[in-house]
Every structure is written in C-alpha cells, then in structure tokens.
Amino acid sequence: MYNKAPFAEWVPKPLMLLLILLFLFPIMGASGVFSNNMTDITGYLGGYTEHVSFANNALTIGMSTAMLILMRVKMRFKTKQIVGGGLAAMALLVFVCGTTHNYYVFIAANFLIGFFKMFTLLEIIIIVMFILAPDGNRKNFYAIFYPIAIGSSTIMFNALSKLVFNYGIESAYLLVSIILLSLSALAIIFQHDKQFGFKMPLYQVDWFSMFLFAGSLMCLNYVLVFCKQQNWFNSPYIIWNSILAIALFVWLILRQRKLKRKLIHFDMFKLPNVRHGMVLIIFMGIYLSSTSVYMQWNMAALGYNNLINAGLGLWGLPTLILGGVLAFIGFKKKWNLKYFILLGFSAFFVHSLMIYFLIQPQMNYEHFYLLIMVRNFGMVILFIGAWQYATSGMPQEKSMGVTAFLVMFRTFVATAFGGAIIAFVSQYFQIQSMTDMGNYWDQTMMGPAAMRGFGSMQINSLLNGGKTLMGWMCWLFIPIAIFILNHDYGNKNLRKKVYFKKLLKRESVKGYHYKVN
C-alpha cells in the first residue's frame, strides 16, 4: 500500500499540513446550495423554495450513493486521479449551478456534486483521521472532526452570504468554482500517482442496486419536501412518489439478499445500537427543524435579511468547540454515553423553552445570540454521541453500506421528515389562530383599515402558532428522556434490573445492591 499521506514523498511536511488545510475546508463546504441564501437562489431560479431544498437533499443523496462504492473506487484509481478529477468535475458542476435557470438541471448538478465530493473528501479525511487520532480511536476523531466540520461550513457560508449580498448570487458560484478548479491543479502537482498493489474492477459493481438506492431516496425527497406545498396526500404526485419510494426500496432489499457482493448489508440493521441510533437521529432532526420557527419570525416579522441571519451562526462557534471538548474528555474518561446524549437533548429542550419565552414583536438581534449557542451545543453533542453509538460494533467489511445509509438518514431523512412535521403542525396552529381571531372581526374593522388589520392578524398568528409549537417541543423532551434513560447503551447492569424489579413487586431488597464493586 502507498504511504499514508495523499501527497508525493518530495513534499515537505509543513507544506503538506498547509495543503491538507487548503483542501479540507473548501471540499467540506463545497455545495451547489448555500443554506443561508436559499431565498436568493430561489429568486434566481424563478421556482419555489422547495426546489432548492430538493436540490440540497439531492447533494446528500449523491454523497450516500457514492459511499456504496467508495473503497472500490479508491482501490481502482490513483489518488491524483480521484482528487484532481473529482475537484474538476465539482468545479464544472458548481459553475453549472450558477449559470442555469432550469431547476431540473440545478437538482441534477447538486446530486453529482455530492457524488464526486464524497470520493475527494475520503482521500483528505483519511490523513486527517491519522493526524487527529493516530491510535485509530474513532471516538476521539469524531470529538475533534465534527466541531471543525460544522464550524468551517458556518464560516464559509457566512462569507458567501456577504458576497451574495454585495455582488449577487452568480459571484458566489463563480468564486467557489475557481477555488475548486485551483485545488484540482494543486492536486495534480503535489499528490502522488501511486495506488494499491491490486485493482478492484468496477464491472463487479451492481449499478442497478445503486439506481434503486438513489431512485427510492429521490422519490422520498420529493414527498418530504413538496408535501406541504401540494397539500400532502391530496396530490397524486405525492401519492405516486410515496408508492414508488417504497417499491424501489423493497426491491433493493430483495435484490441485496441474492447478491454475492452486497452493497448494503441490511442484516446490520438488526443490531440494537443501529435501530436505537436511528430513532435518536429522528428526534434530533425534529428539534433541528424547529429552528425554522424563529428564522421565519426573523424574516417575516422582524425584517432581517439573509446576511444578518448568516451572521447569527457565528455566535454558535464557541459552543461547538465546547461540545467537542466535552466529548473528547468524556470518551477519554469513559463517561456513560446515556447521560452525554441526554445532555444534548436537554440543550434542545432549553433552546425550545427560550424560543417560547423570547419570541415577541419587540425581539431584537441580540436575543438570538444565546439561542444559537445553546442550539449548536446540543447539535454537536448529538452529532458525536448518537453517531458514535449508531456506528459502533459493526464489522469493518460490512460497515460502509450501512454507514452510507446512516449518513443519508441523518443528513436528509431526519431533517426533511422533521421539517415536514414542523411545517404541518406550524401551519395548523397558525390557521387555528387566524380562525380564532377572525371570530372577533365585525363591520367596524372593515374598509380602508381592513388590509392593515389583516397584516396584523398574520403576524399575530405567526407568533401564536410559533409559541404553541415550541410549547409542544418542550413537552416532547419528556418521552425522549424516558426513551434514553431506559436504554443501556452497551453498559448492561443486570443487578440494577433485578433490584428495581424487586422494588416494583414490593419484595425485600435486603442484602441486594445494584452497583458493581
């Protein structure tokens, strides 16, 4: 096997470290959708916001699809070919995103950006993993890598928001494309052209299974993104895409059972940590989606633009670092993972409670600082803790396909599903609030002042609906806490179960103790 670094042997180590940083941050942040400027992109494309959300999820689906053949591609091509070619392809696709006005082309380009991004990112992450965790401890790597990944994306998107605000959306795409193309040139110059001692042929890849995987997820993407806009299952498009998503995924499962070289080992989903981790990820996605309540309030009621909202994200950087430090110390001192994960959801509970009390017409910019800090603290803890538990205990040879599914589940399904639920519940509460206020309208409120009064009703319904929703989000913490506390997270204590079982049966516990000496 070639040397651990993706760079040529003649490259000095200080320059190598600099090149790693130059490659890492732009590749992690490379995207065809800038999350802080989705409304700007929507106006540029002339479509709906849902089209941009669909494209953003398509990028994640492309990354997950690439993970199915990640190691096979790595062992078939040279590092210089993977990184140089992948970055050049991404640069071209980002340029397409910045010049097209067809949202179908925009969506397809984002899918391919995610596909090529995963191959290039792997080559850099391998060396970063070796630097951050030379002993191969994935827990320590997660504790350091996730704060860096989330923080660098926040800084990059904030910088791009300023560029979009001052010079337009095309300038941001052009800059990202130039950066990726420059990195492709650096890869050709500085990276080695060695490869593994043997090549893994690509003709053994089951391309049809990859099509089933991507196709089922894209259909699910359509359902989750457009469900509110098309009035849920009253739309034949939502119904048929739901049926097609289920049919393609069932076909994928049945096909994988018969294959000799499986892309996804679905038997791994029988592991209790995988199933439990997926439930935790769903809950995390619901809480993350609830932040749309105050982001909507920011723009609709307070009148803040995308640049101001992007700047708010920078206030969460200190708590990202704090969460990573706590995770690193906790893994080193072997803290119980149960309470670490509970701490993350507790932060989301505090975040929801703060939104409930703070959201008001007199709210200003400074009120959001602590909100963002608490949110990012909970997010990074759950990204580390829930992900570490969900992926633990899987054999190396079977883990890649399952990891691809979990990446897709965490980044796309959980947030999109949570967003769909939040959108439905929020709309329901807003309509209910409008109905209640409409009961008190009379003839004296009609006439020239009617439209002004209607605008006031919209703001009040947004406020009442948001507060009601966040109240329910606070109550959601109780079943989540019970769900977490009743799981052992790999630390089984049968003595405790026997002890409490006797207490419930009102039997004597004299001489019993549940703590292991």
N, C-alpha and C positions, 0 to 999 in steps of 0.2 A: 504494500500500500504506500501511497505517496506521503510526503511529510504532512504534519497536522495543519499547517497554515496553507491557505489557498494561494499564497504569493510565491514567486520564484525564490530560489535559495540566495541569489545575489542581493536581494532587497534587505537592507539593514533593519534591525528590529525597531528602532524608533520610528523609521518611516513606515514600517509595517503596521505599527499601532495607529499611526495617523491615518493610514489608508483604511484600516478597519472602521474607524470612526466616520471617515468620509463616505464609506459605502453603507454602513449600518443605518444611520438616521434617515437619509433620503429614501432608501429602499423600504424601511418600515412605514414611512409616511406616504409613499407613492400611491396615488389613487386617482381615479377619474372623477371622484366626487369629493369635494371639500365639505365636510359635515357642517361647518359654521356658515357656509354660503349656499345652502340648498335652495333658498328662495331666489338668490341671484341666478343660479344655474337654471331653475325652473323658468324664470323670465327669459333667459337667453334661449332656451329650447322652445319656448312657447307651448309647453304642455302643462301637466299637472305636477304638483309636488310628489304625488305617488310614483310618477315615472322616475324621478330622481332617487327616491327611496328604493324602488325596484332595482335600479342600476347599482346602488350602493350594496344591496344584499347580493346582487349577482357577482360582485367582486369577491365576496366571502365564499360564495358557492364555487367560483373558479379556483380559489385557493384550496378549498377542501377537495375538489376534484383532482387537482394536481398532486395532493398528498397521497392519493391512491397509488401513484406510480413514481413517487419521489425517489426512492432508493434505486429503482431500476434505471431511471434516467441518469442518476448520479453515477452509477456503475457502467453506463453505456457511453457517456460523453465526457470530454475533458472539462476541468473547472473553467478554463478560459472560454470554452465554447458555451457552457451553461450561463455563466455570469455575463460575459460580453454580449452574447446573442440575446439573452433574456432582457438585459437592460436596453438594448437597442430596440427590441420589439416593444417594450413598455413605453419607451420614448415616442415611438411612432403612434402607439395607441392613445397615449395622453394627448398628443397633438391632434389626433382624430376627434377626441372628446371636446377639444377646444375650438374646433372648426366646423363640426357638424351641427345641423339644426334638426336632424332626424333622431328622435329619441330611441328608435329601434337600433340604429347604429350605435348610439350612445350606450345603450344597455349591453349590446354585444361586445363593444370595446372594453367596458368595465369587467365583464366576465373574463376576457382574455388577459387583461391586466393582472387580475388576481391569479390566473393560471400561471403566467410567467413569473409573477412576483414570488410565488412560493418556491420555485426552483432556485432563484437567485438568493432569496433570503436564507435558505438552508445552508448554502455554502459559507455565508458570513456567520450565521448563528452557531455553527459547529465550532469555529475558532473562538467565538465569544463565550460559549459554554466552557471550553477548555480553560479560558483565562479566568472566568468568574468562579468556576467550580472545578479546579484541576483534579480533585478526587472523584469526579463523576457523580457527586451528590446533586440530584435534580432539585431537591428542596431548596438548597442554597441558591441554585441558579434561578429558580422561579422568584425567590425573595428579592433578588437583585434585578432580574431582567424585566419583570412586569412594571415596576415603577419607572424604569428607564424607557420602556416601550410606550407606555401611556403618556408619560411626561413629554417625550420628544415629539409625539404626534400632536399633543396640545400646543406646544411651542410652534411647530411647523404650520399648523392650521391657523394659528393666530397671526403669524407673519403673512401668510397668504391672504387672510382676510383684509389686512391693511393694504396689500397690493391690489386686491379686487376693489376695495372701497375707493382707492385713489386713481386706478388706471383701467378698471374693468376686468371682467372675468377671463377674457382671452389672454391677458398679460400673465395671469397666474398659470394657466395651462402651458403657455409658451416657456415660462421660466422653468417649470418642473420638467418639461420635455428636454430643454437644453441641459439641465443638471444630469438627468438620466443618460443622455447621449454622451456627456463628458465622462461620466463614470464608466460607461461602456468602453470608451477609448482608454481610460486608465486600466481597466481590467485586461485589455489586450496587451498593454505594455508591461504591467507589473505581475500579472498572475502566471503561474506555471502552466505547462501544457502536458503534465503527467496525468495518468489515470490508473485505475485499478489494474491488477495483473490479468484479469479476465473481464470480458464484456458480457453484459446480460442483454440478450436480444429483446427488441421491442415487439417482435411478432407474437411473443407469448402473452402479451397483454390482452386482456379481454376488453376490447374497446366498446363492445356493446353494453357491458355492465357499467362502464363509465358513463355512457349515454343515458342509461336508465337512472343512474345516481343523479346526474346533473339535471336530467329532464324532470324527475319527480320533485326535486328541490325548486326548480324554476316554476313549476306549476303551483307548489305550495307558496312560493314567494308571491305569486300573483294573488292568491287567495288572501294571504295575510295583509298585503299592502293595500289592495283595492277593495277589501270587504266593506269598509265604511263608505267609501265613495260610491259604490254600486249597491248600497242598501243590503248588504250581506247576502243571504241565500234567496233573496227575491230576484237576483240577477242570474240568468242562465250561464254567464261566463264564470261566475264564482262556483256554481254547482258543478259544471263540467270540469273545471280545473281541479276541484276537490276530488272528484272521482278519478281523474287522470293521475293526480299525485299519488293517491293510494294504490291504484292499479300498477303503476310503474314501480313503486317501492316494493310491493308484494312480489312482483315479477323479479326484481333484483334479488330479494331474499331467496326465492325458489331457485334462481339461477346459480347463486353462490353455493348452495348446498351441493350442486352437482359438479362444480369445478374442482380441478386438481390444484390449480394455483389461484387461491381465493384473493380477491381484492379487499374484502371486508369479512372478518371472522365474526359473524353475528352471535356465535356461542359465547363471546366475551361479554355480551350484554346480560348474561345470566349472573355475572358477578355482582354481589350486593353493593359494592362500592361504586360501580358504574351506574347502576339504577338510582341509587341514593344521590350520587353526584348530579345526575341529570335533573332530578327534582329540585335540588338546591339551585341549579343554574336557571331553571324556570322561574323560581321565586326571585332570584337576583334580576332576571330580565324584566319582571313586572315592576320591581322597585326602580330600576334604571329608567324604564319608560315613563314612570310617574313624574319625572323631572320636566316632561313636556307641559305640565300644568303651569309652572311659573315661567317657562320660556314663552308660552303662548300669552301669558299675562304681560310679560316684558314688552312684547311687540304690539299686542292689540290694545292694551290699556295704558301702559307707561310710555310707549312710543320709542323704545330703544331699538337701535338698528343692529345689524349682524356684527359690525365691528365692536360695538360695546359688549354684546353677548359673548363674542370670542375672547375679549379681554378678561371676562369673568373667570374663564377656565384657568388662567394663570394663577389665580388665588388658591387653586387646589394642589399646586405642585408641592408645597411643604408637607401636606398630609399624605401625599403619595409616597414621599421619602420616609415619613414616619411609619406608614403601614409596612413598607419594605423592611425597615429596621426591626420592627416588632416581629415580623415573620422570620427574619434571619435569627434573631435571638431565640424565638420560640422553638424553631426547628433544632437549634443547637442545644437548648436546654430540655428538649423533648416535652414541651407543653402539650397538654391534651388538646387535640385538634378540634374537639367538640366545642370547647369554650372559645377557641380562636375564631371559628366560623360564626358562633353565636355573637361574638363581638362585632363582626362585620354586619350582621343583620340588625344588631342593636343600633349601629351607626345609621342605618337606613331608617329605623324607627324614629330616631331623634331628628333626622332630616325631614321626614314626613310631618312630624309634630311641629317643627319650626316653620315649615311652609304653611301649615294650618293656622298658626298664630300670626305669622308675619305678612302674609299676602293681604293687601289692602290698597285702597286708592292712593294713600299717602306714602306708599312704599317707595324707596329710592335705591340708588345704585349700591350704596354701602351695606344695605341689608342683605345682599346676596353673598358677601364675602364668606361669612361663616357657613352658609348653606352649601356652597361649593366645596369648602374644606371638609365638612362632615361627609358629603356625598362621595368625594374621591377617596376618603379614608375607608369607608365601607366597601367601595368598589374594588380597591386594590387588595384588601384583605380577602374578599371572596374570590377574586380572580386567582389569588395564590392558593388559599386554603381549599376551596371547593375543587379547583382544578387538580391540585396535588392528590387529593383523596380519590377523585374520579379516575385518575390515570394510574394509580398505584396498583401493584400486584399483577400487571398484565405481562405475559411473556413477550420478549423483545420481537420475536418473529411474527407475532400476531397483533402487535400494538399499532402499527402505522395506519391501517384501515380504520380501526376503532377511533384512533386519535383524530383522523380526518373527519369522522362523523361527529365527534365531540366538539371539534373546533367550529364546525358548521352549526351545531346545536347551540353552542354558547354565543357565538357572534351574530348569528342570523335568526334561528328559530326562536330562541328565548326572548330576544329583544323585539322581534316582529310580532310574536304571539302576545307578549306583554303590551306592546304598543296597540295592538288590535283591541285587547280587552280594555285598556285605559281609554282609548278613543270612544269605544261603545258606551262605557259607563259614564265618562265625562259628558258626552253628548246627551245621554239620557237625563243626567242631573241638570244640565243647562236647559233642556226643553221643559223639564218639570218646573224649574224656577221661573222660566218665561211664562208658563201657563198660570202659575200661582200669582205672578204679578199682573198678568192680563185680566185676572178676575176683578181687579180694583180700578180698571180703566172705565171712565164714563165720558159723557159728551163734552164735559169741560176740558178734557185732556186732548180733544181732537182739534184739528185746524192747523194753523201755522206752526204751533209748538209740538205737533204730533211726532215729526221725524226726530226732533231733538229728544223728546221723551223716549222714543223707540231706541235711540242710540244709548241712552242711559240705562234702559232695560237690558240691552245686550251686555253692557259692561257689568251690571249687577248680576245677571245670570251667569256670566263667566266667573265672577267672584264667588257666588253661592255654590255653583257646580264644582269649582276647584276645591273649596273648603270641604264640601261634603265628601268628595272623592278622597282627599287626604285624610279625613277622619276615618274612613274605611281602611285606608292603607295603614293607619296606626293600629287598628284592630287586627289586621292581617298578621301582625308580628306575633300575636299570641299562639295561633296554630303552628306557625313556623318554629317558634321557640320550643313548643311541645314536640314537634317532629324531630328537631335536632337533639334535644335532651334525651329522647328515647332511643337514640342510636349509639352504638358503642364505638364507632369509628376505628375499628380494629383493636380496641382495648377492652376485650371481653372480661367481665368480672362476674363470674357465676355466683360468688359468695354474696354479692350485693343483691342479685336477683332472688336468691334463697331467703336472704334476710328480710327484704321488703315483702316477699310473698307470705312469709310467716306473719309479718305485721298486718297485712291485709286480712289474713284469716284469723287474726286475733289469737295466734298461738304464742307460746312463750319463746322469747328470743334470748333467754338467759344462757350465757356462755357462747353466743354467736357474735361474730363481728364480720363486717364486710370489707374492711381494709386489709390489703395484703401486706404482711410484715416484710 
